[in-house]
């Protein structure tokens, strides 16, 4: 993701409602968080934030990776089921 596109994407999110899907790890901590604008549909870009923890017994976050991915039917299915 280019810097210009990333800034535009994050700025857009800060000004609209968003939908999120959170994947938990074996210790029930957020591992991956998928975020997309509420109006986005399957196939459109979403932000994925991946968290790394100090060790298996803590909730201390020591690493965070933000990437752009695609909102999938699986993500949308979770939202639609709510």
Jmol script that loads the backbone (N, CA, C; Angstrom):
load data "model"
ATOM      1  N   UNK A   1       0.857  -1.165   0.000  1.00  0.00           N
ATOM      2  CA  UNK A   1       0.000   0.000   0.000  1.00  0.00           C
ATOM      3  C   UNK A   1       0.902   1.227   0.000  1.00  0.00           C
ATOM      4  N   UNK A   2       0.658   2.124  -0.917  1.00  0.00           N
ATOM      5  CA  UNK A   2       1.465   3.342  -0.965  1.00  0.00           C
ATOM      6  C   UNK A   2       1.087   4.263   0.193  1.00  0.00           C
ATOM      7  N   UNK A   3       2.003   5.160   0.538  1.00  0.00           N
ATOM      8  CA  UNK A   3       1.744   6.053   1.662  1.00  0.00           C
ATOM      9  C   UNK A   3       0.511   6.921   1.394  1.00  0.00           C
ATOM     10  N   UNK A   4       0.379   7.423   0.180  1.00  0.00           N
ATOM     11  CA  UNK A   4      -0.771   8.276  -0.140  1.00  0.00           C
ATOM     12  C   UNK A   4      -2.071   7.492  -0.015  1.00  0.00           C
ATOM     13  N   UNK A   5      -2.101   6.274  -0.562  1.00  0.00           N
ATOM     14  CA  UNK A   5      -3.317   5.464  -0.473  1.00  0.00           C
ATOM     15  C   UNK A   5      -3.627   5.101   0.964  1.00  0.00           C
ATOM     16  N   UNK A   6      -2.610   4.772   1.744  1.00  0.00           N
ATOM     17  CA  UNK A   6      -2.821   4.424   3.142  1.00  0.00           C
ATOM     18  C   UNK A   6      -3.398   5.572   3.932  1.00  0.00           C
ATOM     19  N   UNK A   7      -2.854   6.759   3.752  1.00  0.00           N
ATOM     20  CA  UNK A   7      -3.361   7.923   4.479  1.00  0.00           C
ATOM     21  C   UNK A   7      -4.805   8.197   4.095  1.00  0.00           C
ATOM     22  N   UNK A   8      -5.091   8.083   2.818  1.00  0.00           N
ATOM     23  CA  UNK A   8      -6.459   8.325   2.355  1.00  0.00           C
ATOM     24  C   UNK A   8      -7.406   7.291   2.954  1.00  0.00           C
ATOM     25  N   UNK A   9      -6.991   6.024   2.968  1.00  0.00           N
ATOM     26  CA  UNK A   9      -7.825   4.950   3.491  1.00  0.00           C
ATOM     27  C   UNK A   9      -8.109   5.173   4.970  1.00  0.00           C
ATOM     28  N   UNK A  10      -7.087   5.462   5.782  1.00  0.00           N
ATOM     29  CA  UNK A  10      -7.271   5.648   7.214  1.00  0.00           C
ATOM     30  C   UNK A  10      -8.066   6.913   7.513  1.00  0.00           C
ATOM     31  N   UNK A  11      -7.855   7.966   6.744  1.00  0.00           N
ATOM     32  CA  UNK A  11      -8.601   9.196   6.955  1.00  0.00           C
ATOM     33  C   UNK A  11     -10.076   8.958   6.653  1.00  0.00           C
ATOM     34  N   UNK A  12     -10.366   8.195   5.619  1.00  0.00           N
ATOM     35  CA  UNK A  12     -11.751   7.877   5.287  1.00  0.00           C
ATOM     36  C   UNK A  12     -12.406   7.132   6.435  1.00  0.00           C
ATOM     37  N   UNK A  13     -11.698   6.168   7.019  1.00  0.00           N
ATOM     38  CA  UNK A  13     -12.254   5.403   8.138  1.00  0.00           C
ATOM     39  C   UNK A  13     -12.571   6.291   9.328  1.00  0.00           C
ATOM     40  N   UNK A  14     -11.765   7.290   9.573  1.00  0.00           N
ATOM     41  CA  UNK A  14     -11.983   8.135  10.744  1.00  0.00           C
ATOM     42  C   UNK A  14     -13.224   9.006  10.599  1.00  0.00           C
ATOM     43  N   UNK A  15     -13.759   9.093   9.395  1.00  0.00           N
ATOM     44  CA  UNK A  15     -14.910   9.954   9.150  1.00  0.00           C
ATOM     45  C   UNK A  15     -16.189   9.176   8.837  1.00  0.00           C
ATOM     46  N   UNK A  16     -16.173   7.857   8.944  1.00  0.00           N
ATOM     47  CA  UNK A  16     -17.367   7.067   8.664  1.00  0.00           C
ATOM     48  C   UNK A  16     -17.541   5.956   9.688  1.00  0.00           C
ATOM     49  N   UNK A  17     -18.707   5.358   9.635  1.00  0.00           N
ATOM     50  CA  UNK A  17     -18.951   4.182  10.464  1.00  0.00           C
ATOM     51  C   UNK A  17     -18.203   3.016   9.832  1.00  0.00           C
ATOM     52  N   UNK A  18     -17.710   2.108  10.665  1.00  0.00           N
ATOM     53  CA  UNK A  18     -16.961   0.964  10.159  1.00  0.00           C
ATOM     54  C   UNK A  18     -17.544  -0.329  10.694  1.00  0.00           C
ATOM     55  N   UNK A  19     -17.197  -1.416  10.026  1.00  0.00           N
ATOM     56  CA  UNK A  19     -17.532  -2.757  10.509  1.00  0.00           C
ATOM     57  C   UNK A  19     -16.215  -3.488  10.728  1.00  0.00           C
ATOM     58  N   UNK A  20     -16.189  -4.352  11.754  1.00  0.00           N
ATOM     59  CA  UNK A  20     -14.965  -5.060  12.098  1.00  0.00           C
ATOM     60  C   UNK A  20     -15.253  -6.528  12.366  1.00  0.00           C
ATOM     61  N   UNK A  21     -14.287  -7.356  12.000  1.00  0.00           N
ATOM     62  CA  UNK A  21     -14.286  -8.770  12.354  1.00  0.00           C
ATOM     63  C   UNK A  21     -12.981  -9.008  13.095  1.00  0.00           C
ATOM     64  N   UNK A  22     -13.067  -9.626  14.272  1.00  0.00           N
ATOM     65  CA  UNK A  22     -11.890  -9.858  15.109  1.00  0.00           C
ATOM     66  C   UNK A  22     -11.633 -11.358  15.209  1.00  0.00           C
ATOM     67  N   UNK A  23     -10.420 -11.780  14.847  1.00  0.00           N
ATOM     68  CA  UNK A  23      -9.990 -13.164  15.041  1.00  0.00           C
ATOM     69  C   UNK A  23      -9.232 -13.228  16.357  1.00  0.00           C
ATOM     70  N   UNK A  24      -9.568 -14.200  17.200  1.00  0.00           N
ATOM     71  CA  UNK A  24      -8.902 -14.359  18.487  1.00  0.00           C
ATOM     72  C   UNK A  24      -7.876 -15.487  18.411  1.00  0.00           C
ATOM     73  N   UNK A  25      -6.817 -15.368  19.213  1.00  0.00           N
ATOM     74  CA  UNK A  25      -5.839 -16.441  19.283  1.00  0.00           C
ATOM     75  C   UNK A  25      -6.283 -17.464  20.334  1.00  0.00           C
ATOM     76  N   UNK A  26      -5.447 -18.460  20.610  1.00  0.00           N
ATOM     77  CA  UNK A  26      -5.805 -19.531  21.542  1.00  0.00           C
ATOM     78  C   UNK A  26      -6.039 -19.031  22.964  1.00  0.00           C
ATOM     79  N   UNK A  27      -5.510 -17.849  23.307  1.00  0.00           N
ATOM     80  CA  UNK A  27      -5.708 -17.273  24.635  1.00  0.00           C
ATOM     81  C   UNK A  27      -6.829 -16.231  24.644  1.00  0.00           C
ATOM     82  N   UNK A  28      -7.649 -16.215  23.605  1.00  0.00           N
ATOM     83  CA  UNK A  28      -8.788 -15.294  23.467  1.00  0.00           C
ATOM     84  C   UNK A  28      -8.378 -13.833  23.406  1.00  0.00           C
ATOM     85  N   UNK A  29      -7.213 -13.565  22.820  1.00  0.00           N
ATOM     86  CA  UNK A  29      -6.751 -12.190  22.621  1.00  0.00           C
ATOM     87  C   UNK A  29      -6.943 -11.846  21.147  1.00  0.00           C
ATOM     88  N   UNK A  30      -7.228 -10.588  20.832  1.00  0.00           N
ATOM     89  CA  UNK A  30      -7.326 -10.209  19.419  1.00  0.00           C
ATOM     90  C   UNK A  30      -6.006 -10.508  18.704  1.00  0.00           C
ATOM     91  N   UNK A  31      -6.104 -11.259  17.616  1.00  0.00           N
ATOM     92  CA  UNK A  31      -4.925 -11.580  16.816  1.00  0.00           C
ATOM     93  C   UNK A  31      -4.948 -10.766  15.520  1.00  0.00           C
ATOM     94  N   UNK A  32      -6.070 -10.838  14.814  1.00  0.00           N
ATOM     95  CA  UNK A  32      -6.248 -10.047  13.595  1.00  0.00           C
ATOM     96  C   UNK A  32      -7.572  -9.309  13.678  1.00  0.00           C
ATOM     97  N   UNK A  33      -7.547  -8.040  13.284  1.00  0.00           N
ATOM     98  CA  UNK A  33      -8.759  -7.227  13.257  1.00  0.00           C
ATOM     99  C   UNK A  33      -8.923  -6.702  11.833  1.00  0.00           C
ATOM    100  N   UNK A  34     -10.011  -7.085  11.203  1.00  0.00           N
ATOM    101  CA  UNK A  34     -10.341  -6.633   9.844  1.00  0.00           C
ATOM    102  C   UNK A  34     -11.328  -5.482   9.975  1.00  0.00           C
ATOM    103  N   UNK A  35     -11.025  -4.340   9.361  1.00  0.00           N
ATOM    104  CA  UNK A  35     -11.873  -3.156   9.459  1.00  0.00           C
ATOM    105  C   UNK A  35     -12.175  -2.628   8.065  1.00  0.00           C
ATOM    106  N   UNK A  36     -13.447  -2.352   7.804  1.00  0.00           N
ATOM    107  CA  UNK A  36     -13.857  -1.789   6.516  1.00  0.00           C
ATOM    108  C   UNK A  36     -14.973  -0.781   6.757  1.00  0.00           C
ATOM    109  N   UNK A  37     -15.114   0.136   5.838  1.00  0.00           N
ATOM    110  CA  UNK A  37     -16.223   1.087   5.917  1.00  0.00           C
ATOM    111  C   UNK A  37     -17.535   0.316   5.860  1.00  0.00           C
ATOM    112  N   UNK A  38     -18.526   0.790   6.576  1.00  0.00           N
ATOM    113  CA  UNK A  38     -19.818   0.114   6.636  1.00  0.00           C
ATOM    114  C   UNK A  38     -20.411  -0.099   5.253  1.00  0.00           C
ATOM    115  N   UNK A  39     -20.169   0.826   4.350  1.00  0.00           N
ATOM    116  CA  UNK A  39     -20.729   0.739   2.999  1.00  0.00           C
ATOM    117  C   UNK A  39     -19.946  -0.195   2.075  1.00  0.00           C
ATOM    118  N   UNK A  40     -18.769  -0.647   2.498  1.00  0.00           N
ATOM    119  CA  UNK A  40     -17.976  -1.527   1.635  1.00  0.00           C
ATOM    120  C   UNK A  40     -18.635  -2.881   1.474  1.00  0.00           C
ATOM    121  N   UNK A  41     -18.428  -3.471   0.297  1.00  0.00           N
ATOM    122  CA  UNK A  41     -18.980  -4.791   0.029  1.00  0.00           C
ATOM    123  C   UNK A  41     -17.834  -5.759  -0.243  1.00  0.00           C
ATOM    124  N   UNK A  42     -18.172  -6.997  -0.454  1.00  0.00           N
ATOM    125  CA  UNK A  42     -17.193  -8.043  -0.717  1.00  0.00           C
ATOM    126  C   UNK A  42     -16.326  -7.641  -1.909  1.00  0.00           C
ATOM    127  N   UNK A  43     -15.027  -7.823  -1.763  1.00  0.00           N
ATOM    128  CA  UNK A  43     -14.093  -7.508  -2.829  1.00  0.00           C
ATOM    129  C   UNK A  43     -13.436  -6.142  -2.704  1.00  0.00           C
ATOM    130  N   UNK A  44     -13.939  -5.310  -1.810  1.00  0.00           N
ATOM    131  CA  UNK A  44     -13.352  -3.983  -1.623  1.00  0.00           C
ATOM    132  C   UNK A  44     -12.267  -4.041  -0.556  1.00  0.00           C
ATOM    133  N   UNK A  45     -11.369  -3.040  -0.518  1.00  0.00           N
ATOM    134  CA  UNK A  45     -10.257  -3.084   0.430  1.00  0.00           C
ATOM    135  C   UNK A  45     -10.704  -2.923   1.879  1.00  0.00           C
ATOM    136  N   UNK A  46      -9.929  -3.542   2.754  1.00  0.00           N
ATOM    137  CA  UNK A  46     -10.129  -3.382   4.189  1.00  0.00           C
ATOM    138  C   UNK A  46      -8.758  -3.308   4.849  1.00  0.00           C
ATOM    139  N   UNK A  47      -8.733  -2.796   6.052  1.00  0.00           N
ATOM    140  CA  UNK A  47      -7.492  -2.731   6.836  1.00  0.00           C
ATOM    141  C   UNK A  47      -7.421  -3.976   7.697  1.00  0.00           C
ATOM    142  N   UNK A  48      -6.244  -4.588   7.768  1.00  0.00           N
ATOM    143  CA  UNK A  48      -6.020  -5.728   8.653  1.00  0.00           C
ATOM    144  C   UNK A  48      -4.916  -5.343   9.630  1.00  0.00           C
ATOM    145  N   UNK A  49      -5.215  -5.410  10.907  1.00  0.00           N
ATOM    146  CA  UNK A  49      -4.214  -5.147  11.940  1.00  0.00           C
ATOM    147  C   UNK A  49      -3.922  -6.463  12.641  1.00  0.00           C
ATOM    148  N   UNK A  50      -2.644  -6.875  12.627  1.00  0.00           N
ATOM    149  CA  UNK A  50      -2.207  -8.106  13.268  1.00  0.00           C
ATOM    150  C   UNK A  50      -1.395  -7.733  14.506  1.00  0.00           C
ATOM    151  N   UNK A  51      -1.718  -8.365  15.623  1.00  0.00           N
ATOM    152  CA  UNK A  51      -1.058  -8.057  16.888  1.00  0.00           C
ATOM    153  C   UNK A  51      -0.123  -9.194  17.301  1.00  0.00           C
ATOM    154  N   UNK A  52       1.028  -8.824  17.860  1.00  0.00           N
ATOM    155  CA  UNK A  52       1.965  -9.777  18.443  1.00  0.00           C
ATOM    156  C   UNK A  52       2.091  -9.483  19.927  1.00  0.00           C
ATOM    157  N   UNK A  53       2.090 -10.519  20.736  1.00  0.00           N
ATOM    158  CA  UNK A  53       2.108 -10.355  22.192  1.00  0.00           C
ATOM    159  C   UNK A  53       3.452 -10.762  22.776  1.00  0.00           C
ATOM    160  N   UNK A  54       3.738 -10.236  23.964  1.00  0.00           N
ATOM    161  CA  UNK A  54       5.004 -10.480  24.646  1.00  0.00           C
ATOM    162  C   UNK A  54       5.259 -11.978  24.822  1.00  0.00           C
ATOM    163  N   UNK A  55       4.264 -12.705  25.307  1.00  0.00           N
ATOM    164  CA  UNK A  55       4.329 -14.166  25.400  1.00  0.00           C
ATOM    165  C   UNK A  55       2.904 -14.698  25.552  1.00  0.00           C
ATOM    166  N   UNK A  56       2.773 -16.008  25.680  1.00  0.00           N
ATOM    167  CA  UNK A  56       1.432 -16.599  25.695  1.00  0.00           C
ATOM    168  C   UNK A  56       0.636 -16.281  26.946  1.00  0.00           C
ATOM    169  N   UNK A  57       1.290 -15.786  27.978  1.00  0.00           N
ATOM    170  CA  UNK A  57       0.599 -15.526  29.244  1.00  0.00           C
ATOM    171  C   UNK A  57       0.279 -14.056  29.497  1.00  0.00           C
ATOM    172  N   UNK A  58       0.545 -13.173  28.544  1.00  0.00           N
ATOM    173  CA  UNK A  58       0.309 -11.750  28.776  1.00  0.00           C
ATOM    174  C   UNK A  58      -0.614 -11.165  27.721  1.00  0.00           C
ATOM    175  N   UNK A  59      -1.093  -9.985  28.015  1.00  0.00           N
ATOM    176  CA  UNK A  59      -1.855  -9.224  27.024  1.00  0.00           C
ATOM    177  C   UNK A  59      -1.058  -8.010  26.554  1.00  0.00           C
ATOM    178  N   UNK A  60       0.229  -7.995  26.874  1.00  0.00           N
ATOM    179  CA  UNK A  60       1.096  -6.891  26.465  1.00  0.00           C
ATOM    180  C   UNK A  60       1.427  -7.018  24.978  1.00  0.00           C
ATOM    181  N   UNK A  61       1.013  -6.026  24.202  1.00  0.00           N
ATOM    182  CA  UNK A  61       1.267  -6.028  22.763  1.00  0.00           C
ATOM    183  C   UNK A  61       2.671  -5.490  22.511  1.00  0.00           C
ATOM    184  N   UNK A  62       3.473  -6.262  21.789  1.00  0.00           N
ATOM    185  CA  UNK A  62       4.836  -5.830  21.487  1.00  0.00           C
ATOM    186  C   UNK A  62       5.032  -5.554  20.002  1.00  0.00           C
ATOM    187  N   UNK A  63       4.076  -5.939  19.181  1.00  0.00           N
ATOM    188  CA  UNK A  63       4.188  -5.695  17.742  1.00  0.00           C
ATOM    189  C   UNK A  63       2.798  -5.516  17.155  1.00  0.00           C
ATOM    190  N   UNK A  64       2.721  -4.642  16.160  1.00  0.00           N
ATOM    191  CA  UNK A  64       1.459  -4.426  15.446  1.00  0.00           C
ATOM    192  C   UNK A  64       1.788  -4.199  13.987  1.00  0.00           C
ATOM    193  N   UNK A  65       1.119  -4.912  13.116  1.00  0.00           N
ATOM    194  CA  UNK A  65       1.328  -4.782  11.680  1.00  0.00           C
ATOM    195  C   UNK A  65       0.010  -4.378  11.040  1.00  0.00           C
ATOM    196  N   UNK A  66       0.032  -3.297  10.274  1.00  0.00           N
ATOM    197  CA  UNK A  66      -1.176  -2.845   9.574  1.00  0.00           C
ATOM    198  C   UNK A  66      -0.965  -3.035   8.084  1.00  0.00           C
ATOM    199  N   UNK A  67      -1.912  -3.720   7.468  1.00  0.00           N
ATOM    200  CA  UNK A  67      -1.845  -3.999   6.037  1.00  0.00           C
ATOM    201  C   UNK A  67      -3.205  -3.757   5.415  1.00  0.00           C
ATOM    202  N   UNK A  68      -3.216  -3.738   4.098  1.00  0.00           N
ATOM    203  CA  UNK A  68      -4.481  -3.638   3.384  1.00  0.00           C
ATOM    204  C   UNK A  68      -4.764  -4.984   2.748  1.00  0.00           C
ATOM    205  N   UNK A  69      -6.005  -5.428   2.835  1.00  0.00           N
ATOM    206  CA  UNK A  69      -6.436  -6.706   2.281  1.00  0.00           C
ATOM    207  C   UNK A  69      -7.789  -6.494   1.611  1.00  0.00           C
ATOM    208  N   UNK A  70      -8.472  -7.568   1.325  1.00  0.00           N
ATOM    209  CA  UNK A  70      -9.778  -7.493   0.672  1.00  0.00           C
ATOM    210  C   UNK A  70     -10.852  -8.026   1.620  1.00  0.00           C
ATOM    211  N   UNK A  71     -11.956  -7.307   1.711  1.00  0.00           N
ATOM    212  CA  UNK A  71     -13.107  -7.757   2.517  1.00  0.00           C
ATOM    213  C   UNK A  71     -13.710  -8.957   1.803  1.00  0.00           C
ATOM    214  N   UNK A  72     -13.834 -10.081   2.515  1.00  0.00           N
ATOM    215  CA  UNK A  72     -14.284 -11.325   1.882  1.00  0.00           C
ATOM    216  C   UNK A  72     -15.729 -11.663   2.246  1.00  0.00           C
ATOM    217  N   UNK A  73     -16.267 -12.656   1.553  1.00  0.00           N
ATOM    218  CA  UNK A  73     -17.619 -13.133   1.853  1.00  0.00           C
ATOM    219  C   UNK A  73     -17.683 -13.713   3.265  1.00  0.00           C
ATOM    220  N   UNK A  74     -16.591 -14.333   3.711  1.00  0.00           N
ATOM    221  CA  UNK A  74     -16.553 -14.885   5.072  1.00  0.00           C
ATOM    222  C   UNK A  74     -16.686 -13.766   6.105  1.00  0.00           C
ATOM    223  N   UNK A  75     -16.000 -12.648   5.886  1.00  0.00           N
ATOM    224  CA  UNK A  75     -16.118 -11.511   6.796  1.00  0.00           C
ATOM    225  C   UNK A  75     -17.564 -10.983   6.801  1.00  0.00           C
ATOM    226  N   UNK A  76     -18.099 -10.809   5.607  1.00  0.00           N
ATOM    227  CA  UNK A  76     -19.445 -10.250   5.487  1.00  0.00           C
ATOM    228  C   UNK A  76     -20.487 -11.186   6.100  1.00  0.00           C
ATOM    229  N   UNK A  77     -20.266 -12.495   5.977  1.00  0.00           N
ATOM    230  CA  UNK A  77     -21.189 -13.469   6.561  1.00  0.00           C
ATOM    231  C   UNK A  77     -21.284 -13.335   8.072  1.00  0.00           C
ATOM    232  N   UNK A  78     -20.143 -13.052   8.717  1.00  0.00           N
ATOM    233  CA  UNK A  78     -20.141 -12.848  10.167  1.00  0.00           C
ATOM    234  C   UNK A  78     -20.951 -11.607  10.525  1.00  0.00           C
ATOM    235  N   UNK A  79     -20.756 -10.531   9.769  1.00  0.00           N
ATOM    236  CA  UNK A  79     -21.494  -9.280  10.022  1.00  0.00           C
ATOM    237  C   UNK A  79     -22.987  -9.500   9.792  1.00  0.00           C
ATOM    238  N   UNK A  80     -23.342 -10.171   8.709  1.00  0.00           N
ATOM    239  CA  UNK A  80     -24.747 -10.385   8.371  1.00  0.00           C
ATOM    240  C   UNK A  80     -25.463 -11.254   9.411  1.00  0.00           C
ATOM    241  N   UNK A  81     -24.710 -12.128  10.097  1.00  0.00           N
ATOM    242  CA  UNK A  81     -25.313 -13.032  11.075  1.00  0.00           C
ATOM    243  C   UNK A  81     -25.640 -12.323  12.394  1.00  0.00           C
ATOM    244  N   UNK A  82     -25.120 -11.117  12.576  1.00  0.00           N
ATOM    245  CA  UNK A  82     -25.380 -10.398  13.837  1.00  0.00           C
ATOM    246  C   UNK A  82     -26.778  -9.849  13.905  1.00  0.00           C
TER     247      UNK A  82
END
end "model"
wireframe off; spacefill off
backbone 0.3
color backbone group
